[in-house]
Every structure is written in structure tokens, then in C-alpha cells.
Amino acid sequence: MENVERVCEFLDKVGTYYLATAENDQPRVRPFGTSLVYNGRLYIETGKSKSVSKQIAADPKVEICAFDGTKWLRISGELINDDDRAVKVAMLEKMPSLKAMYDPDDGNMQMLYFKNASAVFSSFTEAPETLTF
Ligand SMILES: Cc1cc2nc3c(=O)[nH]c(=O)nc-3n(C[C@H](O)[C@H](O)[C@H](O)COP(=O)(O)O)c2cc1C
């Protein structure tokens, strides 16, 4: 399995992960649950109207943390906006519950993919494993 698929599978398994952004010198963190592999990239989804989106536009460096009860995952990297309609459609097909809030043509739905990502799987019993994508 590709690195990016392994990371996405972990995010899918936990269901909820935590996305940290920076707002000037103030860290901001919140729960997220969207994830998609498309064209070999790991995407997450948000709304352009949200503060989180504005923070990423100003400073694309983010970190994600997730824990499955045994292992935890930290993904650091940059998030890049992708306005390709097809990737929005793919996200809504994977997670149909999003259709209650987003539409590919609403001018709000935003797909962001990781660039220069480093994903580290850690546990109390095994050496950390770093994947890049
Ligand atoms: C379990 C869970 C999953 C969530 N997943 C997402 C998500 O994938 N994308 C999103 O934009 N908001 C998601 N939210 C809502 C955000 O956490 C919420 O809008 C948050 O306030 C956004 O951060 P901000 O206030 O800094 O903009 C989720 C909330 C919960 C409780």
C-alpha cells in the first residue's frame, strides 16, 4: 500500500483527528473527520468561510494528530487549495453526510491536499515510523 493510503486508512479508522493551524503566534486546533486519497494525494475538506480556512490561506503549515487506542499519528506539512470540481465530487461520494453542508458549486466547499508531508506513527512499544508523501 502507498504511504498516503496507509495514512488515510488510519484517519478513516479513527474517524476523528485533530487539525492544528497557526494564527500568527497562536496555535488553533479543532476536530476534523474528512479524508480522501485522490490522484495519489491526501486531501481534507473544509469550508472557505471558516476561520481554519483563513488561517491556512495565511500560513499553510499545519499538523494533524490522531490516536487509535494503540498508535498515534502526527502529520506535518503544508495544505494546498485545489478547486478541481472532480475532487470535491469524489469527497462527497466517499462521505455522503457532507452533502447536507456542502456542494461542489457552493463557492464554499474547499479541498486541501498535503504537500511536503511527514507522517509519523508512534506507540509506547515500537520505534517511530516516518512516512513521507
Ligand atoms: C467529529 C468532528 C469532525 C469534524 N470534521 C470536520 C471537517 O472534516 N472539516 C471541517 O471543516 N469541519 C469539521 N468539523 C467542524 C470543525 O471542527 C469546526 O467547524 C471548527 O470550529 C472549525 O475550526 P475554526 O473554528 O478554527 O474554523 C468537525 C467537527 C467534529 C466534532
The ligand as an SDF file (V2000), in Angstrom:
LIG
                    3D

 31 33  0  0  0  0  0  0  0  0999 V2000
  -16.0840   14.8700   14.8100 C   0  0  0  0  0  0  0  0  0  0  0  0
  -15.9770   16.1480   14.0460 C   0  0  0  0  0  0  0  0  0  0  0  0
  -15.4520   16.1640   12.7580 C   0  0  0  0  0  0  0  0  0  0  0  0
  -15.3490   17.3530   12.0370 C   0  0  0  0  0  0  0  0  0  0  0  0
  -14.8150   17.3280   10.7780 N   0  0  0  0  0  0  0  0  0  0  0  0
  -14.6860   18.4920   10.0890 C   0  0  0  0  0  0  0  0  0  0  0  0
  -14.0660   18.5010    8.8060 C   0  0  0  0  0  0  0  0  0  0  0  0
  -13.5940   17.4620    8.2880 O   0  0  0  0  0  0  0  0  0  0  0  0
  -13.9840   19.6800    8.1580 N   0  0  0  0  0  0  0  0  0  0  0  0
  -14.4400   20.8550    8.7200 C   0  0  0  0  0  0  0  0  0  0  0  0
  -14.3180   21.9100    8.0930 O   0  0  0  0  0  0  0  0  0  0  0  0
  -15.0160   20.8780    9.9290 N   0  0  0  0  0  0  0  0  0  0  0  0
  -15.1410   19.7320   10.6410 C   0  0  0  0  0  0  0  0  0  0  0  0
  -15.7000   19.7450   11.8750 N   0  0  0  0  0  0  0  0  0  0  0  0
  -16.1460   21.0240   12.4280 C   0  0  0  0  0  0  0  0  0  0  0  0
  -14.9780   21.8670   12.8920 C   0  0  0  0  0  0  0  0  0  0  0  0
  -14.2990   21.2370   13.9750 O   0  0  0  0  0  0  0  0  0  0  0  0
  -15.4810   23.2640   13.3320 C   0  0  0  0  0  0  0  0  0  0  0  0
  -16.1710   23.8960   12.2760 O   0  0  0  0  0  0  0  0  0  0  0  0
  -14.3550   24.1510   13.8200 C   0  0  0  0  0  0  0  0  0  0  0  0
  -14.9060   25.2150   14.5650 O   0  0  0  0  0  0  0  0  0  0  0  0
  -13.5210   24.7010   12.6540 C   0  0  0  0  0  0  0  0  0  0  0  0
  -12.3880   25.4090   13.1640 O   0  0  0  0  0  0  0  0  0  0  0  0
  -12.3660   27.0200   13.1960 P   0  0  0  0  0  0  0  0  0  0  0  0
  -13.4440   27.4260   14.1910 O   0  0  0  0  0  0  0  0  0  0  0  0
  -10.9970   27.3580   13.6590 O   0  0  0  0  0  0  0  0  0  0  0  0
  -12.6780   27.4970   11.8250 O   0  0  0  0  0  0  0  0  0  0  0  0
  -15.8020   18.5680   12.6100 C   0  0  0  0  0  0  0  0  0  0  0  0
  -16.3270   18.5540   13.8990 C   0  0  0  0  0  0  0  0  0  0  0  0
  -16.4170   17.3730   14.6090 C   0  0  0  0  0  0  0  0  0  0  0  0
  -16.9910   17.4010   16.0020 C   0  0  0  0  0  0  0  0  0  0  0  0
  1  2  1  0
  2  3  1  0
  2 30  2  0
  3  4  2  0
  4  5  1  0
  4 28  1  0
  5  6  2  0
  6  7  1  0
  6 13  1  0
  7  8  2  0
  7  9  1  0
  9 10  1  0
 10 11  2  0
 10 12  1  0
 12 13  2  0
 13 14  1  0
 14 15  1  0
 14 28  1  0
 15 16  1  0
 16 17  1  0
 16 18  1  0
 18 19  1  0
 18 20  1  0
 20 21  1  0
 20 22  1  0
 22 23  1  0
 23 24  1  0
 24 25  2  0
 24 26  1  0
 24 27  1  0
 28 29  2  0
 29 30  1  0
 30 31  1  0
M  END
$$$$
